[in-house]
Amino acid sequence: MANQPPIPLSGEALAFWKRHYSRLRIEKILTDADEESFALCAILWGKLYELADTKTGDANFRPMIQFDRLAKQYHAYAKQFGLLPRERKQAKMDAPTPANEKDEFGF
């Protein structure tokens, strides 16, 4: 069931899953054991996306509070998967692999 979320996702949450899943698998950041947490990260992103076009103002204070809380939750999950620039840099995930780099056997 590779590349399929463990729970049903739709809209922007599913798009988020598809956008990041393969890369995180290739980089060995995302494992079978992490897929539920990554699905939650995708759901949080989808909810943020839905709330992003909410107009600010007194009439919409609740959606704005919800957006703020969701953003904090999303950032906590996104850090774990290296989806934020600082975490990628610290983990050296953005560093290009030299073409002539050899493994321990000289290949």
Biopython code that builds the backbone (N, CA, C, O; Angstrom):
import numpy as np
from Bio.PDB.StructureBuilder import StructureBuilder

atoms = [
    (1, "MET", "N", (0.824, -1.189, 0.000)),
    (1, "MET", "CA", (0.000, 0.000, 0.000)),
    (1, "MET", "C", (0.869, 1.254, 0.000)),
    (1, "MET", "O", (0.520, 2.268, 0.606)),
    (2, "ALA", "N", (1.990, 1.171, -0.679)),
    (2, "ALA", "CA", (2.934, 2.280, -0.730)),
    (2, "ALA", "C", (2.286, 3.531, -1.280)),
    (2, "ALA", "O", (1.489, 3.487, -2.217)),
    (3, "ASN", "N", (2.641, 4.618, -0.686)),
    (3, "ASN", "CA", (2.194, 5.938, -1.100)),
    (3, "ASN", "C", (0.717, 6.206, -0.815)),
    (3, "ASN", "O", (0.196, 7.241, -1.231)),
    (4, "GLN", "N", (0.041, 5.313, -0.124)),
    (4, "GLN", "CA", (-1.355, 5.534, 0.238)),
    (4, "GLN", "C", (-1.432, 5.937, 1.708)),
    (4, "GLN", "O", (-0.850, 5.269, 2.563)),
    (5, "PRO", "N", (-2.142, 7.018, 2.010)),
    (5, "PRO", "CA", (-2.268, 7.432, 3.412)),
    (5, "PRO", "C", (-2.984, 6.362, 4.237)),
    (5, "PRO", "O", (-3.837, 5.648, 3.710)),
    (6, "PRO", "N", (-2.652, 6.244, 5.512)),
    (6, "PRO", "CA", (-3.288, 5.242, 6.366)),
    (6, "PRO", "C", (-4.737, 5.591, 6.715)),
    (6, "PRO", "O", (-5.492, 4.741, 7.187)),
    (7, "ILE", "N", (-5.113, 6.841, 6.478)),
    (7, "ILE", "CA", (-6.497, 7.281, 6.682)),
    (7, "ILE", "C", (-6.921, 8.069, 5.445)),
    (7, "ILE", "O", (-6.071, 8.588, 4.721)),
    (8, "PRO", "N", (-8.220, 8.163, 5.198)),
    (8, "PRO", "CA", (-8.657, 8.910, 4.010)),
    (8, "PRO", "C", (-8.290, 10.399, 4.112)),
    (8, "PRO", "O", (-8.596, 11.067, 5.100)),
    (9, "LEU", "N", (-7.637, 10.885, 3.079)),
    (9, "LEU", "CA", (-7.316, 12.307, 2.970)),
    (9, "LEU", "C", (-7.955, 12.831, 1.696)),
    (9, "LEU", "O", (-8.149, 12.091, 0.731)),
    (10, "SER", "N", (-8.274, 14.100, 1.708)),
    (10, "SER", "CA", (-8.834, 14.698, 0.496)),
    (10, "SER", "C", (-8.347, 16.135, 0.372)),
    (10, "SER", "O", (-7.749, 16.697, 1.290)),
    (11, "GLY", "N", (-8.618, 16.701, -0.774)),
    (11, "GLY", "CA", (-8.288, 18.101, -1.010)),
    (11, "GLY", "C", (-6.817, 18.408, -0.814)),
    (11, "GLY", "O", (-5.944, 17.667, -1.266)),
    (12, "GLU", "N", (-6.562, 19.501, -0.139)),
    (12, "GLU", "CA", (-5.187, 19.963, 0.055)),
    (12, "GLU", "C", (-4.391, 19.035, 0.963)),
    (12, "GLU", "O", (-3.169, 18.960, 0.832)),
    (13, "ALA", "N", (-5.044, 18.327, 1.879)),
    (13, "ALA", "CA", (-4.333, 17.370, 2.732)),
    (13, "ALA", "C", (-3.755, 16.233, 1.886)),
    (13, "ALA", "O", (-2.613, 15.823, 2.095)),
    (14, "LEU", "N", (-4.536, 15.726, 0.938)),
    (14, "LEU", "CA", (-4.058, 14.671, 0.050)),
    (14, "LEU", "C", (-2.963, 15.199, -0.874)),
    (14, "LEU", "O", (-1.988, 14.497, -1.142)),
    (15, "ALA", "N", (-3.113, 16.416, -1.356)),
    (15, "ALA", "CA", (-2.087, 17.027, -2.203)),
    (15, "ALA", "C", (-0.778, 17.167, -1.428)),
    (15, "ALA", "O", (0.296, 16.928, -1.980)),
    (16, "PHE", "N", (-0.860, 17.548, -0.165)),
    (16, "PHE", "CA", (0.315, 17.665, 0.701)),
    (16, "PHE", "C", (0.995, 16.303, 0.835)),
    (16, "PHE", "O", (2.215, 16.198, 0.707)),
    (17, "TRP", "N", (0.212, 15.273, 1.089)),
    (17, "TRP", "CA", (0.733, 13.912, 1.209)),
    (17, "TRP", "C", (1.497, 13.529, -0.063)),
    (17, "TRP", "O", (2.634, 13.062, -0.001)),
    (18, "LYS", "N", (0.866, 13.729, -1.190)),
    (18, "LYS", "CA", (1.477, 13.347, -2.465)),
    (18, "LYS", "C", (2.727, 14.173, -2.770)),
    (18, "LYS", "O", (3.678, 13.666, -3.366)),
    (19, "ARG", "N", (2.729, 15.435, -2.366)),
    (19, "ARG", "CA", (3.855, 16.326, -2.637)),
    (19, "ARG", "C", (5.103, 15.920, -1.851)),
    (19, "ARG", "O", (6.217, 16.064, -2.353)),
    (20, "HIS", "N", (4.935, 15.422, -0.645)),
    (20, "HIS", "CA", (6.079, 15.196, 0.234)),
    (20, "HIS", "C", (6.404, 13.729, 0.502)),
    (20, "HIS", "O", (7.533, 13.417, 0.881)),
    (21, "TYR", "N", (5.462, 12.836, 0.319)),
    (21, "TYR", "CA", (5.631, 11.434, 0.721)),
    (21, "TYR", "C", (6.871, 10.781, 0.107)),
    (21, "TYR", "O", (7.726, 10.273, 0.833)),
    (22, "SER", "N", (6.972, 10.793, -1.200)),
    (22, "SER", "CA", (8.073, 10.081, -1.868)),
    (22, "SER", "C", (9.433, 10.622, -1.460)),
    (22, "SER", "O", (10.351, 9.851, -1.183)),
    (23, "ARG", "N", (9.566, 11.928, -1.421)),
    (23, "ARG", "CA", (10.851, 12.531, -1.046)),
    (23, "ARG", "C", (11.253, 12.137, 0.371)),
    (23, "ARG", "O", (12.412, 11.805, 0.620)),
    (24, "LEU", "N", (10.302, 12.174, 1.296)),
    (24, "LEU", "CA", (10.616, 11.819, 2.673)),
    (24, "LEU", "C", (10.943, 10.337, 2.811)),
    (24, "LEU", "O", (11.754, 9.958, 3.655)),
    (25, "ARG", "N", (10.323, 9.501, 1.993)),
    (25, "ARG", "CA", (10.648, 8.070, 1.983)),
    (25, "ARG", "C", (12.055, 7.854, 1.446)),
    (25, "ARG", "O", (12.841, 7.106, 2.028)),
    (26, "ILE", "N", (12.369, 8.505, 0.344)),
    (26, "ILE", "CA", (13.699, 8.369, -0.256)),
    (26, "ILE", "C", (14.777, 8.819, 0.727)),
    (26, "ILE", "O", (15.831, 8.193, 0.833)),
    (27, "GLU", "N", (14.505, 9.903, 1.438)),
    (27, "GLU", "CA", (15.470, 10.425, 2.409)),
    (27, "GLU", "C", (15.456, 9.641, 3.721)),
    (27, "GLU", "O", (16.205, 9.960, 4.645)),
    (28, "LYS", "N", (14.609, 8.621, 3.802)),
    (28, "LYS", "CA", (14.488, 7.739, 4.971)),
    (28, "LYS", "C", (14.088, 8.486, 6.241)),
    (28, "LYS", "O", (14.455, 8.097, 7.349)),
    (29, "ILE", "N", (13.335, 9.556, 6.061)),
    (29, "ILE", "CA", (12.798, 10.294, 7.195)),
    (29, "ILE", "C", (11.443, 9.719, 7.570)),
    (29, "ILE", "O", (11.087, 9.646, 8.747)),
    (30, "LEU", "N", (10.700, 9.316, 6.566)),
    (30, "LEU", "CA", (9.369, 8.756, 6.753)),
    (30, "LEU", "C", (9.437, 7.242, 6.627)),
    (30, "LEU", "O", (9.875, 6.716, 5.604)),
    (31, "THR", "N", (8.999, 6.541, 7.673)),
    (31, "THR", "CA", (8.962, 5.078, 7.663)),
    (31, "THR", "C", (7.519, 4.628, 7.855)),
    (31, "THR", "O", (6.631, 5.452, 8.079)),
    (32, "ASP", "N", (7.287, 3.328, 7.768)),
    (32, "ASP", "CA", (5.944, 2.800, 8.001)),
    (32, "ASP", "C", (5.419, 3.225, 9.372)),
    (32, "ASP", "O", (4.234, 3.521, 9.525)),
    (33, "ALA", "N", (6.293, 3.253, 10.350)),
    (33, "ALA", "CA", (5.899, 3.603, 11.713)),
    (33, "ALA", "C", (5.490, 5.070, 11.849)),
    (33, "ALA", "O", (4.816, 5.437, 12.812)),
    (34, "ASP", "N", (5.891, 5.906, 10.898)),
    (34, "ASP", "CA", (5.629, 7.341, 10.982)),
    (34, "ASP", "C", (4.436, 7.803, 10.151)),
    (34, "ASP", "O", (4.045, 8.967, 10.235)),
    (35, "GLU", "N", (3.857, 6.919, 9.360)),
    (35, "GLU", "CA", (2.839, 7.353, 8.403)),
    (35, "GLU", "C", (1.608, 7.963, 9.065)),
    (35, "GLU", "O", (1.025, 8.901, 8.520)),
    (36, "GLU", "N", (1.199, 7.456, 10.226)),
    (36, "GLU", "CA", (0.034, 8.043, 10.897)),
    (36, "GLU", "C", (0.323, 9.488, 11.319)),
    (36, "GLU", "O", (-0.523, 10.368, 11.160)),
    (37, "SER", "N", (1.519, 9.723, 11.857)),
    (37, "SER", "CA", (1.883, 11.084, 12.252)),
    (37, "SER", "C", (1.986, 11.997, 11.041)),
    (37, "SER", "O", (1.583, 13.159, 11.097)),
    (38, "PHE", "N", (2.524, 11.474, 9.951)),
    (38, "PHE", "CA", (2.629, 12.285, 8.740)),
    (38, "PHE", "C", (1.242, 12.581, 8.172)),
    (38, "PHE", "O", (1.018, 13.666, 7.635)),
    (39, "ALA", "N", (0.312, 11.637, 8.281)),
    (39, "ALA", "CA", (-1.073, 11.878, 7.836)),
    (39, "ALA", "C", (-1.691, 12.997, 8.665)),
    (39, "ALA", "O", (-2.410, 13.838, 8.127)),
    (40, "LEU", "N", (-1.423, 13.017, 9.953)),
    (40, "LEU", "CA", (-1.929, 14.100, 10.800)),
    (40, "LEU", "C", (-1.324, 15.429, 10.386)),
    (40, "LEU", "O", (-2.016, 16.447, 10.379)),
    (41, "CYS", "N", (-0.059, 15.437, 10.044)),
    (41, "CYS", "CA", (0.591, 16.651, 9.550)),
    (41, "CYS", "C", (-0.110, 17.138, 8.275)),
    (41, "CYS", "O", (-0.336, 18.336, 8.104)),
    (42, "ALA", "N", (-0.448, 16.213, 7.397)),
    (42, "ALA", "CA", (-1.151, 16.563, 6.163)),
    (42, "ALA", "C", (-2.541, 17.132, 6.458)),
    (42, "ALA", "O", (-2.970, 18.094, 5.820)),
    (43, "ILE", "N", (-3.234, 16.544, 7.415)),
    (43, "ILE", "CA", (-4.561, 17.047, 7.800)),
    (43, "ILE", "C", (-4.453, 18.459, 8.348)),
    (43, "ILE", "O", (-5.248, 19.330, 7.997)),
    (44, "LEU", "N", (-3.475, 18.684, 9.203)),
    (44, "LEU", "CA", (-3.275, 20.026, 9.748)),
    (44, "LEU", "C", (-3.017, 21.027, 8.625)),
    (44, "LEU", "O", (-3.562, 22.131, 8.644)),
    (45, "TRP", "N", (-2.196, 20.656, 7.656)),
    (45, "TRP", "CA", (-1.932, 21.542, 6.522)),
    (45, "TRP", "C", (-3.230, 21.828, 5.763)),
    (45, "TRP", "O", (-3.499, 22.972, 5.398)),
    (46, "GLY", "N", (-4.025, 20.793, 5.529)),
    (46, "GLY", "CA", (-5.291, 20.973, 4.820)),
    (46, "GLY", "C", (-6.218, 21.935, 5.541)),
    (46, "GLY", "O", (-6.855, 22.777, 4.908)),
    (47, "LYS", "N", (-6.299, 21.814, 6.861)),
    (47, "LYS", "CA", (-7.144, 22.721, 7.651)),
    (47, "LYS", "C", (-6.600, 24.151, 7.593)),
    (47, "LYS", "O", (-7.373, 25.103, 7.483)),
    (48, "LEU", "N", (-5.282, 24.303, 7.666)),
    (48, "LEU", "CA", (-4.679, 25.634, 7.547)),
    (48, "LEU", "C", (-4.991, 26.243, 6.188)),
    (48, "LEU", "O", (-5.299, 27.430, 6.082)),
    (49, "TYR", "N", (-4.911, 25.430, 5.167)),
    (49, "TYR", "CA", (-5.211, 25.895, 3.814)),
    (49, "TYR", "C", (-6.648, 26.403, 3.726)),
    (49, "TYR", "O", (-6.910, 27.439, 3.116)),
    (50, "GLU", "N", (-7.573, 25.672, 4.336)),
    (50, "GLU", "CA", (-8.982, 26.080, 4.328)),
    (50, "GLU", "C", (-9.201, 27.403, 5.053)),
    (50, "GLU", "O", (-10.007, 28.229, 4.625)),
    (51, "LEU", "N", (-8.483, 27.597, 6.145)),
    (51, "LEU", "CA", (-8.661, 28.811, 6.946)),
    (51, "LEU", "C", (-7.855, 30.002, 6.430)),
    (51, "LEU", "O", (-8.084, 31.134, 6.857)),
    (52, "ALA", "N", (-6.932, 29.763, 5.534)),
    (52, "ALA", "CA", (-6.011, 30.815, 5.100)),
    (52, "ALA", "C", (-6.698, 31.996, 4.437)),
    (52, "ALA", "O", (-6.199, 33.119, 4.516)),
    (53, "ASP", "N", (-7.823, 31.771, 3.790)),
    (53, "ASP", "CA", (-8.479, 32.891, 3.113)),
    (53, "ASP", "C", (-9.544, 33.571, 3.967)),
    (53, "ASP", "O", (-10.325, 34.375, 3.459)),
    (54, "THR", "N", (-9.580, 33.253, 5.268)),
    (54, "THR", "CA", (-10.518, 33.900, 6.180)),
    (54, "THR", "C", (-10.132, 35.364, 6.339)),
    (54, "THR", "O", (-8.981, 35.684, 6.633)),
    (55, "LYS", "N", (-11.078, 36.225, 6.149)),
    (55, "LYS", "CA", (-10.837, 37.665, 6.318)),
    (55, "LYS", "C", (-10.648, 37.983, 7.798)),
    (55, "LYS", "O", (-11.380, 37.480, 8.651)),
    (56, "THR", "N", (-9.674, 38.809, 8.084)),
    (56, "THR", "CA", (-9.452, 39.210, 9.466)),
    (56, "THR", "C", (-10.514, 40.213, 9.878)),
    (56, "THR", "O", (-11.087, 40.923, 9.052)),
    (57, "GLY", "N", (-10.757, 40.249, 11.174)),
    (57, "GLY", "CA", (-11.735, 41.190, 11.699)),
    (57, "GLY", "C", (-12.461, 40.596, 12.887)),
    (57, "GLY", "O", (-12.328, 39.411, 13.191)),
    (58, "ASP", "N", (-13.238, 41.447, 13.557)),
    (58, "ASP", "CA", (-13.936, 41.025, 14.763)),
    (58, "ASP", "C", (-14.901, 39.871, 14.512)),
    (58, "ASP", "O", (-15.056, 38.998, 15.366)),
    (59, "ALA", "N", (-15.543, 39.859, 13.363)),
    (59, "ALA", "CA", (-16.526, 38.815, 13.072)),
    (59, "ALA", "C", (-15.879, 37.452, 12.872)),
    (59, "ALA", "O", (-16.551, 36.429, 12.998)),
    (60, "ASN", "N", (-14.602, 37.419, 12.567)),
    (60, "ASN", "CA", (-13.913, 36.162, 12.280)),
    (60, "ASN", "C", (-12.825, 35.832, 13.297)),
    (60, "ASN", "O", (-11.832, 35.189, 12.957)),
    (61, "PHE", "N", (-13.005, 36.262, 14.523)),
    (61, "PHE", "CA", (-11.938, 36.035, 15.490)),
    (61, "PHE", "C", (-11.751, 34.553, 15.807)),
    (61, "PHE", "O", (-10.624, 34.123, 16.052)),
    (62, "ARG", "N", (-12.808, 33.772, 15.809)),
    (62, "ARG", "CA", (-12.668, 32.339, 16.121)),
    (62, "ARG", "C", (-11.872, 31.591, 15.060)),
    (62, "ARG", "O", (-10.972, 30.826, 15.407)),
    (63, "PRO", "N", (-12.175, 31.786, 13.773)),
    (63, "PRO", "CA", (-11.334, 31.105, 12.772)),
    (63, "PRO", "C", (-9.866, 31.538, 12.849)),
    (63, "PRO", "O", (-8.969, 30.736, 12.590)),
    (64, "MET", "N", (-9.621, 32.792, 13.200)),
    (64, "MET", "CA", (-8.240, 33.258, 13.301)),
    (64, "MET", "C", (-7.523, 32.629, 14.500)),
    (64, "MET", "O", (-6.333, 32.324, 14.420)),
    (65, "ILE", "N", (-8.239, 32.437, 15.599)),
    (65, "ILE", "CA", (-7.662, 31.746, 16.760)),
    (65, "ILE", "C", (-7.395, 30.287, 16.397)),
    (65, "ILE", "O", (-6.351, 29.732, 16.741)),
    (66, "GLN", "N", (-8.346, 29.675, 15.700)),
    (66, "GLN", "CA", (-8.164, 28.295, 15.256)),
    (66, "GLN", "C", (-6.960, 28.186, 14.316)),
    (66, "GLN", "O", (-6.174, 27.244, 14.416)),
    (67, "PHE", "N", (-6.823, 29.140, 13.415)),
    (67, "PHE", "CA", (-5.672, 29.145, 12.494)),
    (67, "PHE", "C", (-4.369, 29.198, 13.271)),
    (67, "PHE", "O", (-3.435, 28.452, 12.975)),
    (68, "ASP", "N", (-4.300, 30.070, 14.257)),
    (68, "ASP", "CA", (-3.090, 30.215, 15.064)),
    (68, "ASP", "C", (-2.745, 28.905, 15.778)),
    (68, "ASP", "O", (-1.587, 28.489, 15.790)),
    (69, "ARG", "N", (-3.735, 28.270, 16.363)),
    (69, "ARG", "CA", (-3.504, 27.004, 17.075)),
    (69, "ARG", "C", (-3.080, 25.896, 16.117)),
    (69, "ARG", "O", (-2.170, 25.123, 16.416)),
    (70, "LEU", "N", (-3.740, 25.823, 14.968)),
    (70, "LEU", "CA", (-3.382, 24.812, 13.974)),
    (70, "LEU", "C", (-1.971, 25.039, 13.447)),
    (70, "LEU", "O", (-1.229, 24.085, 13.215)),
    (71, "ALA", "N", (-1.603, 26.304, 13.257)),
    (71, "ALA", "CA", (-0.262, 26.622, 12.764)),
    (71, "ALA", "C", (0.800, 26.139, 13.746)),
    (71, "ALA", "O", (1.830, 25.610, 13.327)),
    (72, "LYS", "N", (0.573, 26.310, 15.018)),
    (72, "LYS", "CA", (1.521, 25.842, 16.029)),
    (72, "LYS", "C", (1.618, 24.321, 16.014)),
    (72, "LYS", "O", (2.713, 23.766, 16.111)),
    (73, "GLN", "N", (0.480, 23.650, 15.892)),
    (73, "GLN", "CA", (0.492, 22.189, 15.828)),
    (73, "GLN", "C", (1.198, 21.714, 14.559)),
    (73, "GLN", "O", (1.993, 20.774, 14.595)),
    (74, "TYR", "N", (0.901, 22.368, 13.446)),
    (74, "TYR", "CA", (1.535, 21.994, 12.183)),
    (74, "TYR", "C", (3.054, 22.133, 12.283)),
    (74, "TYR", "O", (3.788, 21.234, 11.872)),
    (75, "HIS", "N", (3.523, 23.250, 12.825)),
    (75, "HIS", "CA", (4.968, 23.469, 12.938)),
    (75, "HIS", "C", (5.628, 22.386, 13.798)),
    (75, "HIS", "O", (6.742, 21.955, 13.498)),
    (76, "ALA", "N", (4.958, 21.949, 14.850)),
    (76, "ALA", "CA", (5.515, 20.890, 15.693)),
    (76, "ALA", "C", (5.690, 19.601, 14.890)),
    (76, "ALA", "O", (6.713, 18.928, 15.015)),
    (77, "TYR", "N", (4.705, 19.256, 14.074)),
    (77, "TYR", "CA", (4.810, 18.052, 13.247)),
    (77, "TYR", "C", (5.786, 18.254, 12.089)),
    (77, "TYR", "O", (6.585, 17.367, 11.789)),
    (78, "ALA", "N", (5.724, 19.405, 11.447)),
    (78, "ALA", "CA", (6.580, 19.676, 10.292)),
    (78, "ALA", "C", (8.055, 19.603, 10.675)),
    (78, "ALA", "O", (8.875, 19.152, 9.876)),
    (79, "LYS", "N", (8.400, 20.036, 11.874)),
    (79, "LYS", "CA", (9.786, 19.946, 12.339)),
    (79, "LYS", "C", (10.261, 18.503, 12.353)),
    (79, "LYS", "O", (11.393, 18.209, 11.968)),
    (80, "GLN", "N", (9.399, 17.614, 12.794)),
    (80, "GLN", "CA", (9.772, 16.206, 12.912)),
    (80, "GLN", "C", (10.090, 15.573, 11.563)),
    (80, "GLN", "O", (10.872, 14.625, 11.485)),
    (81, "PHE", "N", (9.483, 16.097, 10.502)),
    (81, "PHE", "CA", (9.673, 15.527, 9.173)),
    (81, "PHE", "C", (10.594, 16.371, 8.293)),
    (81, "PHE", "O", (10.697, 16.129, 7.091)),
    (82, "GLY", "N", (11.260, 17.355, 8.884)),
    (82, "GLY", "CA", (12.200, 18.172, 8.125)),
    (82, "GLY", "C", (11.531, 19.018, 7.064)),
    (82, "GLY", "O", (12.117, 19.259, 6.008)),
    (83, "LEU", "N", (10.320, 19.472, 7.320)),
    (83, "LEU", "CA", (9.580, 20.267, 6.346)),
    (83, "LEU", "C", (9.790, 21.767, 6.507)),
    (83, "LEU", "O", (9.236, 22.563, 5.749)),
    (84, "LEU", "N", (10.584, 22.146, 7.491)),
    (84, "LEU", "CA", (10.874, 23.557, 7.722)),
    (84, "LEU", "C", (12.351, 23.820, 7.407)),
    (84, "LEU", "O", (13.194, 22.962, 7.667)),
    (85, "PRO", "N", (12.670, 24.977, 6.858)),
    (85, "PRO", "CA", (14.042, 25.253, 6.398)),
    (85, "PRO", "C", (15.119, 25.055, 7.457)),
    (85, "PRO", "O", (16.164, 24.473, 7.166)),
    (86, "ARG", "N", (14.891, 25.516, 8.655)),
    (86, "ARG", "CA", (15.918, 25.411, 9.698)),
    (86, "ARG", "C", (16.214, 23.944, 10.021)),
    (86, "ARG", "O", (17.373, 23.560, 10.183)),
    (87, "GLU", "N", (15.176, 23.142, 10.112)),
    (87, "GLU", "CA", (15.379, 21.730, 10.426)),
    (87, "GLU", "C", (16.082, 21.001, 9.277)),
    (87, "GLU", "O", (16.924, 20.136, 9.519)),
    (88, "ARG", "N", (15.745, 21.341, 8.034)),
    (88, "ARG", "CA", (16.435, 20.731, 6.897)),
    (88, "ARG", "C", (17.911, 21.099, 6.905)),
    (88, "ARG", "O", (18.770, 20.258, 6.643)),
    (89, "LYS", "N", (18.196, 22.350, 7.203)),
    (89, "LYS", "CA", (19.589, 22.802, 7.215)),
    (89, "LYS", "C", (20.363, 22.118, 8.334)),
    (89, "LYS", "O", (21.484, 21.658, 8.116)),
    (90, "GLN", "N", (19.782, 22.045, 9.531)),
    (90, "GLN", "CA", (20.461, 21.415, 10.657)),
    (90, "GLN", "C", (20.713, 19.933, 10.390)),
    (90, "GLN", "O", (21.743, 19.393, 10.794)),
    (91, "ALA", "N", (19.770, 19.277, 9.707)),
    (91, "ALA", "CA", (19.924, 17.853, 9.399)),
    (91, "ALA", "C", (20.714, 17.635, 8.107)),
    (91, "ALA", "O", (20.938, 16.499, 7.689)),
    (92, "LYS", "N", (21.132, 18.738, 7.483)),
    (92, "LYS", "CA", (21.884, 18.693, 6.216)),
    (92, "LYS", "C", (21.119, 17.951, 5.128)),
    (92, "LYS", "O", (21.703, 17.240, 4.309)),
    (93, "MET", "N", (19.795, 18.132, 5.135)),
    (93, "MET", "CA", (18.939, 17.480, 4.144)),
    (93, "MET", "C", (18.999, 18.184, 2.801)),
    (93, "MET", "O", (18.724, 17.560, 1.775)),
    (94, "ASP", "N", (19.346, 19.446, 2.774)),
    (94, "ASP", "CA", (19.396, 20.196, 1.527)),
    (94, "ASP", "C", (20.770, 20.153, 0.867)),
    (94, "ASP", "O", (20.949, 20.686, -0.228)),
    (95, "ALA", "N", (21.730, 19.530, 1.517)),
    (95, "ALA", "CA", (23.083, 19.489, 0.966)),
    (95, "ALA", "C", (23.113, 18.577, -0.251)),
    (95, "ALA", "O", (22.647, 17.440, -0.180)),
    (96, "PRO", "N", (23.653, 19.057, -1.364)),
    (96, "PRO", "CA", (23.738, 18.201, -2.549)),
    (96, "PRO", "C", (24.751, 17.077, -2.326)),
    (96, "PRO", "O", (25.773, 17.262, -1.664)),
    (97, "THR", "N", (24.448, 15.928, -2.886)),
    (97, "THR", "CA", (25.354, 14.797, -2.792)),
    (97, "THR", "C", (26.342, 14.889, -3.948)),
    (97, "THR", "O", (25.929, 14.945, -5.107)),
    (98, "PRO", "N", (27.627, 14.905, -3.656)),
    (98, "PRO", "CA", (28.611, 14.983, -4.738)),
    (98, "PRO", "C", (28.483, 13.785, -5.678)),
    (98, "PRO", "O", (28.268, 12.660, -5.228)),
    (99, "ALA", "N", (28.614, 14.023, -6.965)),
    (99, "ALA", "CA", (28.468, 12.964, -7.968)),
    (99, "ALA", "C", (29.581, 11.932, -7.854)),
    (99, "ALA", "O", (29.389, 10.767, -8.203)),
    (100, "ASN", "N", (30.731, 12.349, -7.371)),
    (100, "ASN", "CA", (31.859, 11.417, -7.302)),
    (100, "ASN", "C", (32.019, 10.796, -5.907)),
    (100, "ASN", "O", (33.039, 10.165, -5.630)),
    (101, "GLU", "N", (31.040, 10.965, -5.041)),
    (101, "GLU", "CA", (31.105, 10.401, -3.695)),
    (101, "GLU", "C", (31.012, 8.882, -3.785)),
    (101, "GLU", "O", (30.170, 8.339, -4.501)),
    (102, "LYS", "N", (31.887, 8.206, -3.047)),
    (102, "LYS", "CA", (31.916, 6.752, -3.070)),
    (102, "LYS", "C", (31.502, 6.206, -1.716)),
    (102, "LYS", "O", (31.678, 6.855, -0.685)),
    (103, "ASP", "N", (30.947, 5.001, -1.737)),
    (103, "ASP", "CA", (30.582, 4.364, -0.480)),
    (103, "ASP", "C", (31.812, 3.727, 0.175)),
    (103, "ASP", "O", (32.931, 3.873, -0.317)),
    (104, "GLU", "N", (31.595, 3.024, 1.282)),
    (104, "GLU", "CA", (32.719, 2.462, 2.014)),
    (104, "GLU", "C", (33.477, 1.376, 1.246)),
    (104, "GLU", "O", (34.568, 0.984, 1.660)),
    (105, "PHE", "N", (32.917, 0.882, 0.134)),
    (105, "PHE", "CA", (33.556, -0.121, -0.686)),
    (105, "PHE", "C", (34.236, 0.475, -1.922)),
    (105, "PHE", "O", (34.790, -0.254, -2.744)),
    (106, "GLY", "N", (34.191, 1.790, -2.046)),
    (106, "GLY", "CA", (34.829, 2.462, -3.159)),
    (106, "GLY", "C", (33.992, 2.505, -4.427)),
    (106, "GLY", "O", (34.512, 2.786, -5.506)),
    (107, "PHE", "N", (32.717, 2.231, -4.306)),
    (107, "PHE", "CA", (31.827, 2.260, -5.485)),
    (107, "PHE", "C", (31.054, 3.550, -5.544)),
    (107, "PHE", "O", (30.260, 3.752, -6.462)),
]
sb = StructureBuilder()
sb.init_structure("model")
sb.init_model(0)
sb.init_chain("A")
sb.init_seg("    ")
for serial, (resi, resn, name, xyz) in enumerate(atoms, 1):
    if name == "N":
        sb.init_residue(resn, " ", resi, " ")
    sb.init_atom(name, np.array(xyz, "f"), 0.0, 1.0, " ", f" {name:<3s}", serial, name[0])
structure = sb.get_structure()
